[in-house]
Amino acid sequence: MYKILIIEDNPDIVANIYAFFEAKGFELDNAHNGLSGLALVSSNRYDVILLDVMLPGMDGTKLCKTLREELHDKTPVLMLTARDTVLDKVAGFDSGADDYLVKPFSLVELEARIKALIRRHQDEHFQHNIEVGKLSLNTEEHSIKREDKPLKLTPTGFKILHTLMIASPRVVSKTELEEKVWGQDVPSSDALRTHLHSVRAQVDKPFDKVMIVTMAGVGYQIIDPDKV
Protein backbone atom coordinates (compact mmCIF):
# COMPACT_ATOMS: atom_id res chain seq x y z
CA MET A 1 0.00 0.00 0.00
CA TYR A 2 1.03 3.64 -0.23
CA LYS A 3 3.41 5.22 2.27
CA ILE A 4 2.71 8.76 3.50
CA LEU A 5 5.05 11.09 5.38
CA ILE A 6 3.31 13.68 7.58
CA ILE A 7 5.43 16.71 8.51
CA GLU A 8 3.13 18.52 10.93
CA ASP A 9 3.59 19.90 14.45
CA ASN A 10 -0.08 19.75 15.50
CA PRO A 11 -0.52 16.41 17.33
CA ASP A 12 -4.30 16.41 16.93
CA ILE A 13 -4.08 16.74 13.15
CA VAL A 14 -1.43 14.01 13.01
CA ALA A 15 -3.56 11.69 15.19
CA ASN A 16 -6.64 12.23 13.00
CA ILE A 17 -4.70 11.52 9.81
CA TYR A 18 -3.21 8.36 11.33
CA ALA A 19 -6.59 7.07 12.51
CA PHE A 20 -8.24 7.69 9.13
CA PHE A 21 -5.51 6.38 6.81
CA GLU A 22 -4.19 3.42 8.84
CA ALA A 23 -7.72 2.02 8.86
CA LYS A 24 -7.57 2.09 5.04
CA GLY A 25 -4.25 0.25 4.89
CA PHE A 26 -1.90 3.17 4.32
CA GLU A 27 1.56 3.14 5.94
CA LEU A 28 2.41 6.38 7.72
CA ASP A 29 5.48 8.10 9.11
CA ASN A 30 5.67 11.50 10.74
CA ALA A 31 7.96 14.32 11.85
CA HIS A 32 7.07 17.26 14.10
CA ASN A 33 9.51 19.79 12.67
CA GLY A 34 11.09 20.67 9.35
CA LEU A 35 14.59 19.38 10.07
CA SER A 36 13.34 15.96 11.21
CA GLY A 37 11.10 15.80 8.15
CA LEU A 38 14.02 16.57 5.86
CA ALA A 39 16.05 13.80 7.50
CA LEU A 40 13.25 11.27 6.96
CA VAL A 41 12.86 12.19 3.28
CA SER A 42 16.62 11.85 2.81
CA SER A 43 16.68 8.29 4.11
CA ASN A 44 13.30 6.84 3.10
CA ARG A 45 10.99 6.52 0.09
CA TYR A 46 7.46 7.89 0.31
CA ASP A 47 4.57 8.01 -2.15
CA VAL A 48 3.40 11.42 -0.95
CA ILE A 49 4.42 14.03 1.63
CA LEU A 50 1.87 16.03 3.67
CA LEU A 51 3.71 19.20 4.60
CA ASP A 52 2.60 21.90 7.05
CA VAL A 53 3.76 25.42 6.13
CA MET A 54 4.31 26.77 9.66
CA LEU A 55 6.90 24.42 11.18
CA PRO A 56 9.56 24.82 13.86
CA GLY A 57 13.18 24.50 12.72
CA MET A 58 12.51 24.97 9.01
CA ASP A 59 9.24 26.17 7.50
CA GLY A 60 7.41 24.10 4.91
CA THR A 61 8.14 26.39 1.97
CA LYS A 62 11.89 26.29 2.60
CA LEU A 63 11.77 22.54 3.20
CA CYS A 64 9.95 21.92 -0.07
CA LYS A 65 12.40 24.10 -1.98
CA THR A 66 15.30 22.18 -0.42
CA LEU A 67 13.73 18.88 -1.46
CA ARG A 68 13.36 19.99 -5.07
CA GLU A 69 16.53 22.01 -5.63
CA GLU A 70 19.12 20.35 -3.38
CA LEU A 71 17.93 16.76 -2.95
CA HIS A 72 16.24 16.63 -6.38
CA ASP A 73 13.43 14.70 -4.71
CA LYS A 74 10.28 14.50 -6.86
CA THR A 75 7.93 12.93 -4.30
CA PRO A 76 4.51 14.61 -4.57
CA VAL A 77 4.06 17.26 -1.86
CA LEU A 78 0.65 18.38 -0.58
CA MET A 79 0.90 21.48 1.61
CA LEU A 80 -1.40 21.79 4.64
CA THR A 81 -1.85 25.31 5.94
CA ALA A 82 -4.18 27.78 7.60
CA ARG A 83 -3.03 30.42 5.12
CA ASP A 84 -5.36 30.81 2.16
CA THR A 85 -4.30 34.02 0.40
CA VAL A 86 -3.30 33.98 -3.26
CA LEU A 87 0.27 35.01 -2.43
CA ASP A 88 0.62 32.17 0.08
CA LYS A 89 -0.57 29.64 -2.48
CA VAL A 90 1.69 30.96 -5.24
CA ALA A 91 4.66 30.84 -2.85
CA GLY A 92 3.84 27.24 -2.01
CA PHE A 93 3.57 26.16 -5.63
CA ASP A 94 6.74 28.02 -6.58
CA SER A 95 8.64 26.19 -3.85
CA GLY A 96 7.73 22.94 -5.61
CA ALA A 97 4.48 21.85 -3.92
CA ASP A 98 2.06 19.85 -6.07
CA ASP A 99 -1.17 20.69 -4.27
CA TYR A 100 -2.46 22.90 -1.46
CA LEU A 101 -5.14 22.18 1.15
CA VAL A 102 -6.36 24.80 3.61
CA LYS A 103 -7.08 23.88 7.24
CA PRO A 104 -9.52 22.78 8.48
CA PHE A 105 -9.99 20.14 5.81
CA SER A 106 -12.05 17.03 5.22
CA LEU A 107 -10.13 13.76 5.54
CA VAL A 108 -12.19 12.39 2.66
CA GLU A 109 -11.01 15.26 0.46
CA LEU A 110 -7.45 14.77 1.70
CA GLU A 111 -7.61 11.12 0.62
CA ALA A 112 -8.91 12.11 -2.83
CA ARG A 113 -6.12 14.67 -3.25
CA ILE A 114 -3.47 12.16 -2.15
CA LYS A 115 -4.67 9.49 -4.57
CA ALA A 116 -4.81 12.01 -7.43
CA LEU A 117 -1.24 13.15 -6.72
CA ILE A 118 0.09 9.60 -6.58
CA ARG A 119 -1.74 8.66 -9.79
CA ARG A 120 -0.41 11.74 -11.60
CA HIS A 121 3.12 11.07 -10.35
CA GLN A 122 2.98 7.46 -11.57
CA ASP A 123 1.67 8.52 -14.99
CA GLU A 124 4.50 11.02 -15.42
CA HIS A 125 7.13 8.35 -14.81
CA PHE A 126 6.05 6.27 -17.78
CA GLN A 127 7.62 8.85 -20.07
CA HIS A 128 10.81 10.52 -18.86
CA ASN A 129 11.88 12.40 -21.97
CA ILE A 130 9.39 14.39 -24.04
CA GLU A 131 10.20 16.21 -27.27
CA VAL A 132 8.31 18.68 -29.41
CA GLY A 133 10.45 19.80 -32.30
CA LYS A 134 13.74 21.10 -30.88
CA LEU A 135 12.29 21.49 -27.37
CA SER A 136 12.96 18.65 -24.94
CA LEU A 137 11.95 18.06 -21.32
CA ASN A 138 13.27 15.34 -19.03
CA THR A 139 11.22 14.56 -15.91
CA GLU A 140 13.96 12.47 -14.28
CA GLU A 141 16.63 15.16 -14.58
CA HIS A 142 14.07 17.99 -14.27
CA SER A 143 15.79 19.62 -17.24
CA ILE A 144 14.58 21.53 -20.30
CA LYS A 145 16.44 22.40 -23.51
CA ARG A 146 15.57 24.18 -26.72
CA GLU A 147 18.02 23.86 -29.59
CA ASP A 148 20.43 22.34 -27.03
CA LYS A 149 20.29 25.51 -24.91
CA PRO A 150 19.37 24.78 -21.26
CA LEU A 151 16.29 26.63 -19.98
CA LYS A 152 15.47 27.42 -16.35
CA LEU A 153 11.87 27.39 -15.09
CA THR A 154 10.22 27.52 -11.69
CA PRO A 155 8.62 24.24 -10.48
CA THR A 156 5.21 25.60 -11.50
CA GLY A 157 6.52 26.66 -14.90
CA PHE A 158 7.97 23.18 -15.37
CA LYS A 159 4.54 21.63 -14.68
CA ILE A 160 2.85 23.97 -17.16
CA LEU A 161 5.36 23.17 -19.88
CA HIS A 162 5.23 19.45 -19.13
CA THR A 163 1.43 19.44 -19.40
CA LEU A 164 1.47 21.27 -22.73
CA MET A 165 4.21 19.05 -24.18
CA ILE A 166 2.49 15.81 -23.12
CA ALA A 167 -0.69 16.98 -24.88
CA SER A 168 0.99 18.46 -27.99
CA PRO A 169 -0.24 19.22 -30.59
CA ARG A 170 -3.63 19.14 -28.88
CA VAL A 171 -4.94 22.44 -27.50
CA VAL A 172 -5.18 22.36 -23.68
CA SER A 173 -8.01 24.42 -22.20
CA LYS A 174 -7.31 26.94 -19.44
CA THR A 175 -9.37 24.88 -17.00
CA GLU A 176 -7.58 21.63 -17.82
CA LEU A 177 -4.17 23.26 -17.56
CA GLU A 178 -5.00 24.77 -14.17
CA GLU A 179 -6.28 21.43 -12.86
CA LYS A 180 -3.17 19.59 -14.05
CA VAL A 181 -0.86 22.12 -12.41
CA TRP A 182 -2.74 23.01 -9.20
CA GLY A 183 -5.36 20.32 -8.74
CA GLN A 184 -8.66 21.61 -7.37
CA ASP A 185 -7.19 24.64 -5.60
CA VAL A 186 -6.21 27.18 -8.28
CA PRO A 187 -4.59 30.22 -6.59
CA SER A 188 -6.22 32.97 -8.68
CA SER A 189 -7.58 33.79 -12.12
CA ASP A 190 -4.34 35.58 -13.03
CA ALA A 191 -1.92 32.95 -11.70
CA LEU A 192 -1.82 30.89 -14.90
CA ARG A 193 -1.31 33.97 -17.07
CA THR A 194 1.57 35.14 -14.85
CA HIS A 195 3.33 31.77 -14.92
CA LEU A 196 2.79 31.38 -18.67
CA HIS A 197 4.44 34.75 -19.22
CA SER A 198 7.53 33.47 -17.37
CA VAL A 199 7.51 30.20 -19.35
CA ARG A 200 7.31 32.09 -22.65
CA ALA A 201 10.19 34.33 -21.59
CA GLN A 202 12.37 31.20 -21.47
CA VAL A 203 10.91 28.99 -24.19
CA ASP A 204 10.07 31.55 -26.89
CA LYS A 205 11.60 34.98 -26.30
CA PRO A 206 15.29 34.11 -27.00
CA PHE A 207 14.40 32.29 -30.23
CA ASP A 208 13.21 33.25 -33.71
CA LYS A 209 10.08 31.09 -33.77
CA VAL A 210 7.24 30.87 -31.26
CA MET A 211 6.25 27.46 -29.88
CA ILE A 212 3.62 28.34 -27.24
CA VAL A 213 0.44 29.47 -28.95
CA THR A 214 -2.68 30.98 -27.41
CA MET A 215 -5.91 29.90 -29.06
CA ALA A 216 -8.33 32.68 -28.13
CA GLY A 217 -11.32 31.35 -26.21
CA VAL A 218 -10.01 27.77 -26.41
CA GLY A 219 -6.70 27.37 -24.59
CA TYR A 220 -2.99 26.86 -25.21
CA GLN A 221 -0.80 24.53 -27.24
CA ILE A 222 2.84 23.85 -28.02
CA ILE A 223 3.70 23.40 -31.66
CA ASP A 224 6.77 22.47 -33.67
CA PRO A 225 7.27 25.71 -35.64
CA ASP A 226 9.25 23.88 -38.32
CA LYS A 227 6.16 21.85 -39.22
CA VAL A 228 3.72 24.73 -39.51
C-alpha positions, 0 to 999 in steps of 0.5 A: 500500500502507499506510504505517507510522510506527515510533517506537521507539528499539531498532534491532533491533526497528526492523530486524526490523519493516522486514525483515518488512513491506517484504517484504510491500509496506508503506511504512515510516518511522521515528523514534528519539525522541518529538520526531522522531516528533511532527514526522513525524506533523505533516508526513506521513500514515500509516495506522498508528503503532507507538509505543514507550512508553519513548522519549527526548525525549518518552515514548509516552503523552505523545506519543499524548496530544499527537497526539489533544488538540493535533494532533487526529490520529486515525491509529490508534496501536498501542503497543509496550511491555515493560510489561504491568500493567493500570495501564500498559495503561489509561494507554495507552488513556486517552492515545488508543492504539487497541491495545497489544502487549507485547514480545516480540511475534510479527511475524505477530500485529503484522501482524494487529493493524495490518490490524485497526486500519486496517480499523476506522479505514476503517470508522469514516470512512464515517459521521462523524456518528451520532445516537441520539435527542438524542445525537450523536457526530461522529468527524471533530470528535471531539465529543459532544452531548446536547440540544445540551450538549457532553460530554467523554469520555476517548479510551476513553470515546469509543470505547465510546460510538461502538461502542454508538451504531453498533450501536444499538438492538442490544445489544452483548455485553461481549466484543464491546464489549471487542474493539471498544475494546481489540482482543485485549488487554483490560486487565482484567475491571473496565476496561470497567465503570470506563470505562462508569461515566465515560461514564454520568456524562457521557451520563446523569447530568446528564439526566432520562432514561437512554440507556445500558442494561445488559441483565443477562447479555447486554450494553449498549445505547443507546436513544432514551428518547423512543421507549420 
